[in-house]
Amino acid sequence: MRVTVIGTGYVGTVTGACLAYLGHRVTCVDMDQEKIAKLQRGEMPIYEPHLEELLADAAARGGIDFTTELAPAAQASDVIFIAVGTPPRPSGEANLSYLEAAARSIGAAMDGSKFRVVVNKSTVPVGCGNLVETLVREGVREAQPGEEKRVRFGVASNPEFLREGSAIADSLYPDRIVLGAEEECTTKVLRELYAPMTEQTFAPPAYMPRPVAMTSVPLVTTTLTSAEMIKYAANTFLAMKIGFANEAANLCERVGADVKEVMAGIGLDSRIGGKFLSAGLGWGGSCFGKDVQSLLHTAEEYGYQARLLEAALAVNRAQRQVVIQKLQEKLFILKGRTIALLGLAFKPDTDDLRDAPSLQIAERLIQLGARVKAYDPIAMPACKAQHPELMMQYCDSVRDAVLDADAVVLVTEWDEFRHVDLEKIAHLMHQPVLVDGRNLYDPETARNAGFDYTGIGRAARARTNRNSQKGDSQPVNSRAASLEPVAALVDAPHK
Ligand SMILES: NC(=O)c1ccc[n+]([C@@H]2O[C@H](COP(=O)([O-])OP(=O)(O)OC[C@H]3O[C@@H](n4cnc5c(N)ncnc54)[C@H](O)[C@@H]3O)[C@@H](O)[C@H]2O)c1
């Protein structure tokens, strides 16, 4: 099939590359000339593992090209995806201006030569499918008066569930594909488009093997409104799940429990599931915050108070302050102290800084008079370019960042940070204080390395001595180790 994808961001580029990999002929369109020029030169405008290889494979299979010219691409296409940004307005409502512009341009470009499907992949409030249909029609009417009846198209909602950092695996091997449309002819086109994916008939790329035992992908076909609601319900549920883990962590600290063990214990319940139960600095990224706010805004429009969603936002807001409180407890005075931040991206394996906890932490520390040094393996150029207001020192390595620091905060759990030599780091610091914002390190190991360690919701094991007096001779470390495989079931707190 001929496919156009409008928007070459984190979603559009990956979607275009995957569809071309499946054998479709894809054109990716963006109004950002610099982004398109980069993609045309084979350079990646975003950091996403294996995207470069996938794009090369996609070019060799179905074929993929990049342009700023929407009209010729849309005219040639059977399916036109809208994958533009829908950022939040200050009121919390989604800014639909990019979506509206894209829909009008599609209408202006379409002719009566064939039936086309316009697919909304951007995350949009309930009702936007209808809005897109209206805007496409208006686009046709304005650009080609009298042609409206000849132009045939259907509108579908096909929400995206990929996670940055594992976007390619999430797209080629998704948990489900959701298609919302009002007419069967529209759904039929998309069924055909996605058939190689739903039936898993394509040869997997060498760098992204198919998960063992995966033979097909469930296809959920529904109405436009339900599809739009599925996306918001999924993201808000995940945000609440992480919020729950954070709330539990704060309670664990008070009662003397370890949140990692508590979440591992509840995650084994199949009704709960172990994923998205990692306590930490609170969620960030381009989706959770904006989607919770957007659904709250929709609820308000319908006169409904969505209390759980309000609480999810409030808990997350408070969680962002926990690191500052912990630093104040350890150092008392932050003025003039040097704090090292390890990680800036909102999660590992991406350069995305949208709503990243690091930004708020750095800003607050600077306000409080601290000197901030930061190191991130990938996101530093993006941070420098997008946040010139943050007066922090960017460092070339973990070593540079921690040198002479009064405390180090683990902000993003990049793999590189997992393997650092904690003892060496502790020796390089002015004061070996470690605030582990992602519970990445084993507290005992960090303390043995010389750190004054504090994680999130990880109380010291005060009860162990009493147990050993009663004849429980199992040492602390081996008891902790015996829980590790269980704790590992609880994955990273991101979308
Ligand atoms: N990033 C994610 O992890 C993720 C996951 C699932 C869903 N989503 C949703 O997908 C949508 C896109 O997200 P993203 O992160 O890829 O956004 P992004 O900001 O990275 O990319 C959007 C792109 O659209 C382009 N654009 C905007 N208006 C345009 C127009 N009229 N014509 C051509 N190009 C235009 C922009 O220049 C930009 O390159 C959002 O609605 C988001 O909520 C994102």
Ligand as a Chemical Component Dictionary entry (heavy atoms), coordinates in Angstrom:
data_LIG
# 
_chem_comp.id                   LIG 
_chem_comp.type                 NON-POLYMER 
_chem_comp.pdbx_formal_charge   0 
_chem_comp.three_letter_code    LIG 
# 
loop_
_chem_comp_atom.comp_id 
_chem_comp_atom.atom_id 
_chem_comp_atom.alt_atom_id 
_chem_comp_atom.type_symbol 
_chem_comp_atom.charge 
_chem_comp_atom.model_Cartn_x 
_chem_comp_atom.model_Cartn_y 
_chem_comp_atom.model_Cartn_z 
_chem_comp_atom.pdbx_ordinal 
LIG N1  N1  N 0  6.429  10.065 22.127 1  
LIG C1  C1  C 0  5.802  8.991  22.567 2  
LIG O1  O1  O 0  6.363  8.157  23.273 3  
LIG C2  C2  C 0  4.358  8.766  22.206 4  
LIG C3  C3  C 0  3.776  7.509  22.438 5  
LIG C4  C4  C 0  2.443  7.304  22.086 6  
LIG C5  C5  C 0  1.706  8.347  21.549 7  
LIG N2  N2  N 1  2.283  9.566  21.352 8  
LIG C6  C6  C 0  1.479  10.624 20.753 9  
LIG O2  O2  O 0  1.848  10.736 19.379 10 
LIG C7  C7  C 0  1.805  12.098 18.950 11 
LIG C8  C8  C 0  3.159  12.517 18.408 12 
LIG O3  O3  O 0  4.103  12.427 19.452 13 
LIG P1  P1  P 0  5.673  12.609 19.206 14 
LIG O4  O4  O 0  6.325  12.364 20.500 15 
LIG O5  O5  O -1 6.075  11.824 18.019 16 
LIG O6  O6  O 0  5.722  14.172 18.842 17 
LIG P2  P2  P 0  6.965  15.014 18.305 18 
LIG O7  O7  O 0  6.787  16.364 18.861 19 
LIG O8  O8  O 0  8.229  14.271 18.543 20 
LIG O9  O9  O 0  6.753  15.068 16.730 21 
LIG C9  C9  C 0  5.701  15.715 16.104 22 
LIG C10 C10 C 0  6.170  16.162 14.723 23 
LIG O10 O10 O 0  5.040  16.659 14.011 24 
LIG C11 C11 C 0  5.489  17.718 13.189 25 
LIG N3  N3  N 0  4.325  18.495 12.750 26 
LIG C12 C12 C 0  3.477  19.225 13.505 27 
LIG N4  N4  N 0  2.504  19.755 12.749 28 
LIG C13 C13 C 0  2.732  19.349 11.477 29 
LIG C14 C14 C 0  2.073  19.561 10.225 30 
LIG N5  N5  N 0  0.960  20.270 10.155 31 
LIG N6  N6  N 0  2.602  19.007 9.129  32 
LIG C15 C15 C 0  3.728  18.266 9.200  33 
LIG N7  N7  N 0  4.390  18.030 10.338 34 
LIG C16 C16 C 0  3.900  18.549 11.464 35 
LIG C17 C17 C 0  6.465  18.463 14.074 36 
LIG O11 O11 O 0  7.338  19.286 13.316 37 
LIG C18 C18 C 0  7.185  17.298 14.762 38 
LIG O12 O12 O 0  8.343  16.911 14.043 39 
LIG C19 C19 C 0  1.351  12.897 20.181 40 
LIG O13 O13 O 0  -0.032 13.065 20.120 41 
LIG C20 C20 C 0  1.727  11.993 21.336 42 
LIG O14 O14 O 0  0.913  12.204 22.457 43 
LIG C21 C21 C 0  3.598  9.789  21.660 44 
# 
loop_
_chem_comp_bond.comp_id 
_chem_comp_bond.atom_id_1 
_chem_comp_bond.atom_id_2 
_chem_comp_bond.value_order 
_chem_comp_bond.pdbx_ordinal 
LIG N1  C1  SING 1  
LIG C1  O1  DOUB 2  
LIG C1  C2  SING 3  
LIG C2  C3  SING 4  
LIG C2  C21 DOUB 5  
LIG C3  C4  DOUB 6  
LIG C4  C5  SING 7  
LIG C5  N2  DOUB 8  
LIG N2  C6  SING 9  
LIG N2  C21 SING 10 
LIG C6  O2  SING 11 
LIG C6  C20 SING 12 
LIG O2  C7  SING 13 
LIG C7  C8  SING 14 
LIG C7  C19 SING 15 
LIG C8  O3  SING 16 
LIG O3  P1  SING 17 
LIG P1  O4  DOUB 18 
LIG P1  O5  SING 19 
LIG P1  O6  SING 20 
LIG O6  P2  SING 21 
LIG P2  O7  DOUB 22 
LIG P2  O8  SING 23 
LIG P2  O9  SING 24 
LIG O9  C9  SING 25 
LIG C9  C10 SING 26 
LIG C10 O10 SING 27 
LIG C10 C18 SING 28 
LIG O10 C11 SING 29 
LIG C11 N3  SING 30 
LIG C11 C17 SING 31 
LIG N3  C12 SING 32 
LIG N3  C16 SING 33 
LIG C12 N4  DOUB 34 
LIG N4  C13 SING 35 
LIG C13 C14 SING 36 
LIG C13 C16 DOUB 37 
LIG C14 N5  SING 38 
LIG C14 N6  DOUB 39 
LIG N6  C15 SING 40 
LIG C15 N7  DOUB 41 
LIG N7  C16 SING 42 
LIG C17 O11 SING 43 
LIG C17 C18 SING 44 
LIG C18 O12 SING 45 
LIG C19 O13 SING 46 
LIG C19 C20 SING 47 
LIG C20 O14 SING 48 
# 
